[in-house]
Amino acid sequence: MPTNTPYLNLTKPDRGATNWDAQINGDLDTLDSKAQAVDTALAAKEDKSSKGVANGYAPLGPDGKVPSVNLPVISSPVTSVAGKTGAVTLVEADIANLPADLASKADASSLATVATSGSYLDLTNKPTIPAAQVNSDWNASSGVTQILNKPVLATVATSGSYTDLSNKPTIPDAVTFKTNSVTNGSQTLLNLKAGANITLADDGSGGITVTSSAVAGGTTWGSITGTLSDQTDLQTALNGKAPLYANLTTKTTSYTTATTDGVVLANSASALTITLQATGISSGKIYRVKNTNTGVVTVATTSGTIDGQSTIQLPLQYQSVDLAFDGTNFSIL
């Protein structure tokens, strides 16, 4: 058991002492002083019986805080702060002494005009902005229209003339043929036959040499005599020949060509067939077939093929085809 230290330590007086009374009086004075100190200390304490009762004091929980059961009941709980609810974050405007704080701020009248207008025109010390853009001038040598660092153009860039070109190629002089007699060796007469190859050449002295390769068979067209400017015999011979496309005929239904036909116009809104006659015609015969309406035109042949096919078609209006006969088959030109 622990030993309590006595609050008062009184010494029993010796009966034989002559100052017995004085010792008793001193002890009483000490006792009185101690008692007054105890009263003062007890006056600053709360009675345990007052803890947690009305008009007493609240206890502390293990967390060092007053338990909620010992807190007073609030009849009108706080539901908002400065008009805000939930997790409230207060800003300067929510503080009660905000007007006083604002009074210490700069007065709006001391602000620059642009602070409230937001206008570029209310700025001071504005930068200098160049004048509005203008079109550039290739020939300008100063001012805002001048084009800097432009290349130096050759004269031909603006004249477009061949004579302004540099390093032009050397072009030979034109060859002028004189009107002269047509000769073939020492002859002045040249018989032309169908299929003959004719070559014109400069004889070196202003004349023209006409040569031809003879072709066996064929029909003599006529003779060239005299000068090139007056070949009436040749013209007469040419006028007597049949045209390339002889005898134009128009058909609205399917048709087999005659040996004398040249151009066949297929004029039908419905499909039709033009059959090329391959019997009784000579090699070199040319037919032209044209679709002049909206119907599909099929081109066939009485024998042989057309570019390896038995038929071809002209599905489009105004579409045409030329076909040449080689003695056995037709070829598309």
C-alpha positions in Angstrom: 0.0 0.0 0.0 1.4 3.4 -0.8 2.1 5.7 2.1 0.4 9.1 2.1 2.4 12.0 3.1 0.6 13.9 5.9 -0.7 17.3 4.8 0.3 18.7 8.3 3.5 17.6 10.1 3.0 18.4 13.8 5.7 17.6 16.2 4.6 16.5 19.7 6.0 19.0 22.2 8.4 17.9 24.9 6.7 18.1 28.3 9.8 19.4 29.9 10.2 22.1 27.3 9.7 25.6 28.5 8.3 26.8 25.1 5.5 24.3 24.8 2.8 26.9 24.3 4.8 28.7 21.6 5.3 25.4 19.7 1.6 24.7 19.9 0.7 28.1 18.6 3.1 27.9 15.7 1.7 24.6 14.7 -1.8 26.0 14.7 -0.8 28.9 12.6 0.7 26.5 10.1 -2.5 24.4 10.1 -4.6 27.4 9.4 -2.5 28.5 6.5 -2.6 25.0 5.0 -6.4 24.8 5.4 -6.9 28.1 3.6 -4.8 26.8 0.7 -6.9 23.6 0.6 -10.1 25.7 0.5 -8.8 27.8 -2.3 -7.8 24.7 -4.4 -11.1 23.0 -3.8 -13.0 26.1 -4.8 -11.4 25.9 -8.3 -12.5 22.2 -8.8 -15.9 20.8 -10.0 -17.6 18.2 -7.9 -17.7 14.7 -9.6 -21.4 14.5 -8.8 -21.9 17.5 -11.2 -20.4 15.7 -14.2 -22.9 14.9 -16.9 -25.9 16.4 -15.1 -28.0 19.5 -15.5 -26.2 22.6 -14.5 -23.1 20.5 -14.1 -20.3 20.0 -16.6 -19.9 17.7 -19.7 -17.5 14.8 -19.7 -14.9 14.2 -22.4 -14.9 11.0 -24.5 -11.9 8.9 -25.5 -11.2 11.2 -28.4 -10.9 14.2 -26.1 -14.2 15.7 -27.4 -17.6 16.2 -25.7 -19.9 13.2 -26.6 -22.9 14.2 -28.7 -25.3 13.0 -25.9 -24.0 15.8 -23.7 -24.5 18.5 -26.4 -27.6 20.7 -26.3 -30.4 19.9 -28.7 -30.8 22.6 -31.4 -34.4 23.2 -32.2 -33.5 25.1 -35.5 -30.4 23.5 -37.0 -28.3 25.4 -39.6 -29.2 24.3 -43.2 -27.1 26.9 -45.1 -24.3 29.4 -44.8 -24.4 32.6 -46.8 -27.1 31.0 -49.0 -25.0 27.9 -49.7 -25.8 24.3 -48.8 -24.0 21.0 -48.8 -20.2 21.2 -48.7 -19.9 25.0 -48.4 -16.9 26.9 -49.7 -16.9 30.5 -48.6 -15.4 33.2 -50.7 -14.6 36.8 -49.9 -18.1 37.9 -50.8 -19.5 35.6 -48.1 -17.5 37.2 -45.3 -19.4 39.7 -43.1 -16.7 42.3 -43.2 -16.4 42.3 -47.0 -17.7 45.9 -47.3 -14.8 47.0 -45.1 -12.3 45.0 -47.1 -13.7 46.5 -50.3 -13.3 49.9 -48.9 -9.6 49.3 -48.8 -9.5 48.4 -52.4 -9.0 50.8 -55.3 -12.1 52.8 -56.2 -13.6 52.0 -59.6 -13.3 55.6 -60.6 -9.6 55.3 -60.4 -9.5 52.5 -63.0 -8.7 53.2 -66.7 -11.7 53.4 -69.0 -10.7 50.2 -70.8 -11.1 48.2 -67.5 -14.8 48.4 -67.8 -15.4 49.1 -71.5 -13.0 46.4 -72.9 -12.7 48.5 -76.0 -9.5 48.8 -78.0 -10.4 52.4 -78.7 -10.0 53.2 -75.0 -6.4 52.0 -74.8 -3.6 54.6 -74.6 -0.3 54.3 -76.4 -1.8 52.1 -79.1 0.6 50.7 -81.8 0.7 52.2 -85.2 -1.1 49.9 -87.7 -0.1 50.1 -91.4 -2.6 51.4 -93.9 -5.0 48.9 -95.6 -3.4 46.5 -98.1 -3.1 47.6 -101.7 -2.5 45.7 -104.9 1.1 45.1 -105.8 2.4 46.8 -109.0 5.1 44.9 -111.0 6.4 48.1 -112.4 6.4 50.1 -109.2 9.9 51.1 -108.0 8.9 52.5 -104.6 6.1 52.7 -102.1 3.9 50.0 -100.7 3.0 48.7 -104.1 6.6 47.8 -105.0 7.4 44.1 -105.3 10.8 43.4 -103.7 13.3 40.9 -104.9 11.4 40.2 -108.1 13.3 38.4 -110.9 14.6 40.2 -114.0 12.6 38.9 -116.9 13.8 38.4 -120.4 12.2 40.6 -123.1 10.4 37.6 -124.5 8.6 37.1 -121.2 6.4 40.1 -122.0 6.7 40.3 -125.8 6.1 36.7 -126.6 8.0 37.2 -129.8 10.3 34.6 -131.3 12.7 37.3 -132.4 13.3 38.2 -128.7 14.6 34.7 -128.0 18.3 34.2 -127.5 20.2 31.2 -128.8 17.7 30.6 -131.5 18.3 27.5 -133.6 19.4 27.8 -137.1 16.6 27.0 -139.5 17.5 26.0 -143.1 16.1 28.1 -145.9 12.8 27.0 -147.4 12.9 24.8 -150.5 11.2 26.4 -153.4 10.1 24.1 -156.2 9.8 25.6 -159.6 7.0 24.8 -161.9 8.7 22.6 -164.4 8.1 19.7 -166.7 7.4 16.4 -165.1 10.1 14.0 -166.1 10.8 10.4 -165.4 14.4 10.0 -166.5 14.4 11.5 -170.0 10.6 11.0 -170.5 8.0 13.7 -170.4 5.2 11.3 -170.3 4.2 9.3 -167.2 1.5 6.7 -167.2 -0.2 6.3 -163.8 -1.9 3.0 -162.9 -4.1 2.1 -160.0 -1.8 1.1 -157.0 1.3 2.9 -158.4 3.6 4.5 -155.9 4.6 8.0 -156.8 7.6 9.8 -155.4 8.3 13.6 -155.9 11.9 14.7 -155.4 13.9 17.9 -155.9 16.3 17.6 -158.8 18.7 20.1 -157.4 18.1 22.7 -160.0 14.7 23.8 -159.1 12.9 21.1 -160.9 10.8 18.2 -159.6 11.5 14.6 -160.4 8.5 12.3 -160.4 9.1 8.6 -160.2 6.7 5.7 -159.9 7.0 2.0 -159.2 5.3 0.0 -161.8 2.5 -2.2 -160.6 1.4 -5.2 -162.7 -2.1 -5.0 -163.9 -4.4 -2.2 -163.0 -6.1 0.4 -165.2 -4.3 3.3 -166.8 -5.8 6.5 -165.3 -4.3 8.8 -167.9 -1.1 10.6 -168.7 0.6 13.5 -167.1 2.0 15.9 -169.7 3.2 19.5 -169.6 3.7 21.3 -166.3 2.4 20.6 -162.8 0.2 23.7 -163.0 -1.8 22.4 -165.9 -2.5 18.6 -165.5 -5.9 18.6 -167.1 -5.5 15.0 -168.2 -4.9 13.9 -164.6 -7.9 15.9 -163.4 -10.1 14.3 -166.1 -8.9 10.9 -165.1 -9.7 11.6 -161.4 -13.1 12.9 -162.2 -13.9 9.7 -164.0 -13.2 7.5 -161.0 -15.9 6.4 -158.5 -16.0 8.2 -155.2 -14.8 6.4 -152.0 -18.3 6.1 -150.6 -20.7 5.6 -153.5 -24.5 5.2 -153.3 -25.8 6.4 -149.9 -29.0 4.5 -148.8 -31.2 4.8 -145.7 -32.8 1.7 -144.2 -35.5 1.4 -141.4 -35.5 -2.4 -141.3 -32.8 -5.1 -141.5 -31.0 -5.1 -144.8 -28.3 -6.9 -146.8 -26.0 -4.5 -148.7 -25.8 -4.5 -152.5 -22.4 -4.6 -154.2 -22.9 -1.0 -155.3 -23.8 0.4 -151.8 -21.3 2.6 -150.1 -23.0 4.3 -147.0 -25.9 2.7 -145.2 -27.8 4.9 -142.7 -29.8 2.7 -140.2 -32.7 4.9 -139.1 -34.9 2.9 -136.7 -36.0 3.3 -133.1 -36.0 -0.6 -132.9 -33.1 -3.0 -133.3 -32.1 -4.0 -136.8 -29.3 -5.8 -138.6 -27.2 -4.5 -141.5 -25.5 -7.5 -143.3 -22.5 -6.7 -145.4 -22.3 -8.4 -148.8 -19.0 -10.2 -149.2 -19.7 -11.8 -152.6 -19.2 -10.0 -155.9 -17.1 -7.2 -154.4 -13.4 -6.5 -154.9 -10.7 -6.3 -152.3 -10.5 -2.8 -151.0 -14.2 -2.2 -151.0 -15.3 0.0 -148.1 -18.7 0.2 -146.4 -19.7 2.8 -143.9 -22.6 2.0 -141.6 -24.1 4.7 -139.3 -26.8 4.5 -136.6 -29.0 7.6 -137.0 -31.7 6.7 -134.6 -32.1 5.2 -131.1 -32.3 1.5 -132.0 -29.3 -0.8 -131.6 -27.7 -1.6 -134.9 -26.0 -5.0 -135.4 -23.5 -5.2 -138.3 -23.0 -8.8 -139.7 -21.5 -10.2 -143.0 -22.6 -12.8 -145.5 -19.2 -14.6 -145.0 -16.0 -14.0 -143.2 -15.6 -12.0 -140.0 -15.3 -8.4 -138.8 -12.1 -8.0 -136.9 -12.3 -11.7 -136.0 -16.0 -11.4 -134.8 -19.1 -12.6 -136.5 -21.0 -9.3 -135.6 -20.4 -5.9 -134.1 -22.9 -3.5 -132.7 -23.6 0.3 -132.8 -25.7 0.9 -129.7 -25.4 4.7 -129.7 -27.3 7.2 -131.9 -25.0 8.8 -134.5 -22.3 6.1 -134.0 -20.7 4.9 -137.2 -18.1 2.5 -138.4 -16.0 2.1 -141.6 -15.3 -1.5 -142.8 -12.8 -2.5 -145.5 -12.9 -5.8 -147.3 -9.6 -7.7 -148.0 -11.1 -10.4 -150.2 -12.1 -12.6 -147.3 -12.8 -10.7 -144.1 -13.8 -7.1 -143.1 -11.6 -4.9 -140.9 -12.7 -1.9 -138.9 -10.9 1.2 -140.0 
